[in-house]
Amino acid sequence: MDIDAAVTLTQDRLAEEGGTMGDLLGHFRNRISPVLIGDPEWERILECARKLPITMGALPFGFELPLHERRPEADFGVSLASGTRAAGYYRERARTDGTDETANAIARLFEQMDAEDSPLRAIVGRKLMLEYDIGSARACGSSLPGMFLRPGERPIVGASGQENDVASVVEALVSCVGWEMSDAQRENVGRVYLAQPAETRMDSFGVFPSRSRAIRLAIMGFKSQEQICSYLENTGWPGRVSAVDSVISRFKERVNVVRTGANIDVREEGVGPTLGLTLIVKQRYTKDSRYWLDGLTDWDPFLQALGHESLVVPEKLAALSDWVSKPTTLFAKSGRYVLLRGIHHIKLVISENQLRKAKAYVFLVLSGAAAP
């Protein structure tokens, strides 16, 4: 069974289990350490999830866990794709409720994806990721979530002349949330892409409508710290590059770093001062059939290296080490499911020339098609 058919089957079966993602998440509370997400914080996630259709559980979902915060809070992330039941839910919401900003933004974006010979779909496919600021915002509210696209169909690689692809994805994101991008911001986005070395790739594009009008770009695949530091200088990143070099150096002394990634915010006035740094110890490839499958000990070396950082809460790190699990069979009204849990990546946030934050991005993948 191919992936699309498996997602369709899982969505159909999940629809028999409840109406909202809140109904689905309710079954997983005992699988999530209260050290990572406390009971009050979990209730706020459920409050947000109750506004989302349960069929979104057929694609990966998960949490952003701030390892530097003692408070057991989290943000919530989900995925959906055009042409699915979940997409149909948002199209109907947009048609019947003009005040639903999220539904209208999603519907506008999917309209671009579903157009005949869509240049956007040729680059990013049909998938969209949403991130809800819950713990970080101290409230769920009705604000628009962060929205992300990944060029998984036609990878955008440095030094390959894909300026038009970059512009297409950015314009689609910006227009769906009702923004108008200035010429200066367009030029800055283009400059950031043109500075990319060969073999690096644009991993994702994001906007946070409830925060600022910056474009979040994730660039992955830097082979060395010299390469990423040169890249930051070439983009005009206003931070001290030596601070980045120092962070990478001390992690490389503790663990084998095979690649490095950077998350930067592109604004009208240029690249923002905050930098997200992703140190890759296990290379992931989007098209790999085992993309979501971690070995039980794959992350242990990096977690041990992270434990030397004074800003990380030790109890959270210990709880995080138990997150990755073997595929687990679950039994429900509609039959059997298989659940995968893993760590997608850990981001180190540098601001004011210091390592200020460490965030773990953990996922759950649920399939009703994987079990016999």
C-alpha positions in Angstrom: 0.0 0.0 0.0 1.4 3.4 -1.0 1.7 6.3 1.5 -1.3 8.2 0.1 -3.6 5.2 0.4 -2.3 4.4 3.9 -3.1 8.0 5.0 -6.6 7.8 3.5 -7.3 4.6 5.2 -6.0 5.9 8.5 -8.1 9.1 8.2 -11.2 7.1 7.5 -10.6 4.9 10.6 -9.8 7.8 12.8 -13.1 9.4 11.9 -14.7 6.5 13.7 -12.8 7.2 16.9 -13.9 10.8 17.6 -14.3 14.2 16.1 -11.2 16.2 17.1 -7.5 15.9 17.7 -8.4 16.5 21.4 -10.2 13.2 21.4 -7.1 11.5 19.9 -4.6 13.1 22.2 -6.6 12.1 25.2 -5.5 8.5 24.6 -1.8 9.5 24.8 -1.6 11.3 28.1 -0.1 8.3 30.0 2.7 8.1 27.3 4.0 11.6 27.8 6.0 12.4 30.9 4.6 15.2 33.2 8.2 16.4 33.4 7.9 17.4 29.7 4.3 18.5 29.6 2.5 19.1 32.9 -1.2 18.5 33.6 -2.3 22.2 33.3 -0.1 22.6 30.2 -1.6 19.4 28.7 -5.1 20.8 29.2 -4.2 23.9 27.2 -2.9 21.7 24.4 -6.1 19.7 24.4 -8.1 23.0 24.3 -6.3 23.9 21.1 -6.5 20.3 19.7 -10.3 20.2 20.2 -10.5 22.8 17.4 -8.7 20.5 14.9 -10.3 17.5 13.1 -9.2 14.1 14.3 -8.3 13.1 10.8 -5.1 15.2 11.1 -3.8 12.4 13.2 -3.2 10.4 10.0 -0.1 12.5 9.4 2.8 13.2 11.8 2.1 15.5 14.8 4.0 16.3 17.8 5.5 18.9 20.3 8.1 21.5 20.6 9.7 21.0 24.1 11.8 23.8 25.6 14.6 22.0 27.4 15.9 25.2 28.9 12.6 26.0 30.7 11.8 24.4 34.0 8.1 24.9 33.4 6.7 21.7 31.7 5.2 23.4 28.7 5.1 22.7 25.0 3.9 24.0 21.6 1.9 21.7 19.4 2.5 20.9 15.7 0.3 19.1 13.2 0.4 18.3 9.4 -2.2 18.1 6.7 -2.3 17.7 3.0 -4.5 19.0 0.2 -6.9 16.5 -1.2 -7.5 14.7 2.2 -10.4 14.6 4.6 -8.7 17.1 6.9 -8.2 19.5 4.0 -11.9 19.1 3.1 -12.7 20.1 6.7 -10.8 23.4 6.3 -12.3 24.1 2.9 -15.8 23.8 4.3 -14.9 26.0 7.3 -13.5 28.6 4.9 -16.7 28.5 2.8 -19.1 28.7 5.8 -17.2 30.9 8.2 -15.4 34.0 6.8 -14.0 34.8 10.3 -12.0 31.6 10.6 -8.6 33.0 9.7 -6.7 29.7 9.9 -9.3 27.9 7.6 -9.2 30.7 5.1 -5.4 30.8 5.0 -5.2 27.0 4.5 -7.9 27.1 1.8 -6.0 29.8 -0.1 -2.8 27.9 0.1 -4.4 24.6 -1.0 -6.1 26.4 -3.9 -2.7 27.3 -5.2 -1.5 23.7 -4.7 -4.5 22.1 -6.4 -4.4 24.4 -9.5 -3.6 22.6 -12.8 0.1 22.4 -13.4 0.7 24.2 -10.0 4.3 25.4 -9.8 3.9 25.4 -6.0 2.9 21.7 -5.9 5.8 20.8 -8.2 8.1 22.1 -5.5 6.5 21.3 -2.1 3.9 18.7 -3.0 0.6 18.9 -1.1 1.7 19.0 2.5 1.5 21.8 5.0 2.7 21.9 8.6 1.1 24.1 11.4 2.7 25.1 14.7 0.5 26.4 17.5 2.2 28.6 20.1 0.7 27.3 23.3 3.3 27.0 26.0 5.5 29.8 24.5 2.5 32.1 24.1 0.9 31.2 27.5 -2.5 31.1 25.7 -4.0 29.2 22.8 -6.6 31.8 21.6 -7.7 32.1 18.0 -4.4 33.4 16.5 -3.1 32.0 13.3 -0.5 29.2 13.8 2.9 29.2 12.2 2.7 27.7 8.7 5.5 25.8 7.0 6.2 24.3 3.6 9.0 21.9 2.7 10.3 21.6 -0.9 10.2 17.8 -0.8 9.2 17.2 -4.4 11.8 19.5 -6.1 14.6 20.1 -3.5 16.0 23.7 -3.6 19.7 23.3 -3.5 22.4 26.0 -3.2 24.2 27.2 -6.3 21.6 25.7 -8.6 19.9 28.8 -9.9 16.5 28.1 -8.2 15.7 31.7 -7.3 12.3 31.4 -8.9 11.4 28.3 -6.8 12.4 30.2 -3.7 10.2 33.2 -4.7 7.2 30.9 -5.6 7.2 29.3 -2.2 7.7 32.5 -0.2 5.0 34.3 -2.2 2.5 31.5 -1.6 3.0 31.5 2.1 2.9 35.3 2.4 -0.2 35.7 0.3 -2.2 33.0 2.1 -1.9 34.8 5.4 -2.8 38.2 3.8 0.7 39.8 3.9 2.3 41.9 1.2 6.0 41.5 1.0 8.1 44.6 0.3 10.7 44.7 -2.5 13.4 44.9 0.2 12.3 41.7 1.9 12.1 39.9 -1.5 15.7 41.0 -2.2 16.8 39.8 1.2 15.2 36.4 0.7 16.9 36.1 -2.7 20.3 37.2 -1.2 20.0 34.5 1.6 19.4 31.8 -1.1 22.2 33.0 -3.4 24.6 32.8 -0.4 23.9 29.1 0.0 26.9 26.9 -0.8 26.4 24.0 -3.3 24.9 20.8 -1.8 23.1 22.7 1.0 19.4 22.7 0.7 16.4 24.9 1.7 14.7 22.5 4.1 11.6 24.6 5.0 10.0 27.9 4.6 7.8 29.3 7.5 5.8 32.3 8.6 4.5 33.1 12.1 1.5 35.5 11.5 1.0 36.0 15.2 4.6 37.0 15.8 6.2 39.2 13.1 6.4 39.6 9.4 9.7 37.6 9.1 10.2 34.7 6.8 11.7 31.7 8.6 14.2 29.8 6.4 15.8 26.5 7.4 19.0 25.8 5.5 20.5 22.3 6.0 23.5 20.4 4.9 26.5 22.5 5.9 29.5 20.2 5.9 31.7 22.1 8.3 31.6 24.9 10.9 33.8 27.0 8.6 31.2 26.7 5.8 28.2 27.7 8.0 30.2 30.6 9.6 31.1 31.9 6.1 27.5 31.6 5.1 26.3 33.7 8.0 28.8 36.4 7.2 27.7 36.4 3.5 24.1 36.8 4.5 24.8 39.8 6.7 23.7 38.0 9.9 24.2 40.7 12.6 25.3 38.3 15.4 28.9 37.5 16.3 29.9 34.5 14.1 32.6 33.5 16.6 29.8 32.7 19.1 28.3 30.2 16.6 31.8 28.8 16.0 32.3 28.3 19.7 29.0 26.4 20.2 29.6 24.1 17.3 33.2 23.4 18.5 32.2 22.4 22.0 29.5 20.0 20.7 32.0 18.5 18.2 34.3 17.7 21.0 31.5 15.6 22.6 29.7 14.0 19.7 30.1 13.3 16.0 28.3 16.1 14.1 27.8 15.0 10.4 26.0 18.1 9.2 24.8 21.5 10.5 21.7 23.5 9.7 20.6 27.1 10.3 17.2 28.7 10.9 17.2 32.4 10.1 14.6 35.0 10.0 14.5 37.3 6.9 12.9 40.7 7.6 12.5 43.8 5.6 15.6 45.3 7.1 17.7 42.2 6.6 18.5 39.0 8.5 17.3 38.9 12.1 19.7 38.6 15.0 18.4 35.3 16.4 19.9 32.1 14.9 18.6 28.5 15.2 21.3 26.0 15.0 20.6 22.3 14.2 23.5 19.9 14.7 22.8 16.7 12.8 24.1 13.4 14.2 21.7 11.3 12.1 21.1 12.3 8.5 17.4 12.2 7.4 16.2 12.1 3.9 12.6 13.0 3.2 12.1 10.3 0.5 13.5 7.5 2.7 10.8 5.0 3.6 12.5 4.8 7.1 12.5 8.6 7.6 10.3 8.4 10.7 12.1 5.3 12.2 14.7 6.0 14.8 16.9 3.4 16.5 16.3 3.3 20.2 19.8 4.7 21.0 20.4 6.9 17.9 19.9 10.1 20.0 21.8 9.1 23.1 25.2 10.6 22.1 23.7 14.0 21.3 21.5 14.0 24.5 24.6 13.2 26.5 26.5 16.1 24.8 23.5 18.4 25.5 23.6 17.4 29.2 26.9 19.4 29.5 25.1 22.6 28.8 24.1 24.4 32.0 21.0 25.9 30.5 19.4 22.5 30.0 17.0 21.1 32.7 18.5 17.7 33.6 15.1 16.2 34.5 13.7 17.1 31.0 16.7 15.6 29.3 16.2 12.4 31.2 12.6 12.2 30.3 13.3 13.0 26.6 15.7 10.1 26.4 12.7 7.8 27.0 10.6 9.4 24.2 11.9 7.2 21.3 10.2 3.9 21.4 9.8 0.8 19.2 6.7 0.6 16.9 3.8 0.0 19.3 0.5 -1.7 18.4 -2.6 0.1 19.7 -6.1 -1.3 19.8 -9.1 1.0 19.2 -12.8 0.8 18.2 -11.9 0.8 14.5 -9.2 -1.8 14.7 -5.4 -1.9 15.2 -2.9 1.0 14.8 0.8 1.2 14.9 2.4 4.2 16.8 5.9 5.5 16.2 7.5 8.1 18.5 10.8 9.8 17.9 12.9 12.9 18.0 12.9 14.8 14.7 15.6 17.3 15.7 16.9 19.5 18.5 17.5 23.2 17.9 20.0 25.4 19.7 19.0 29.0 19.7 21.7 31.7 19.8 20.8 35.3 20.6 22.8 38.2 22.0 25.9 36.1 21.1 25.0 33.4 23.6 23.4 30.0 23.6 20.0 30.9 25.1 17.6 28.1 24.4 17.5 24.4 23.5 14.3 22.9 22.0 13.5 19.3 21.2 11.0 18.6 18.3 9.4 15.3 19.0 6.9 13.5 16.8 4.2 10.8 16.8 3.2 8.9 13.6 0.0 6.8 13.7 -1.0 4.4 11.0 -4.0 2.2 10.7 -2.5 0.6 7.6 0.7 -0.7 9.1 -0.9 -3.3 11.3 -2.1 -6.5 9.8 
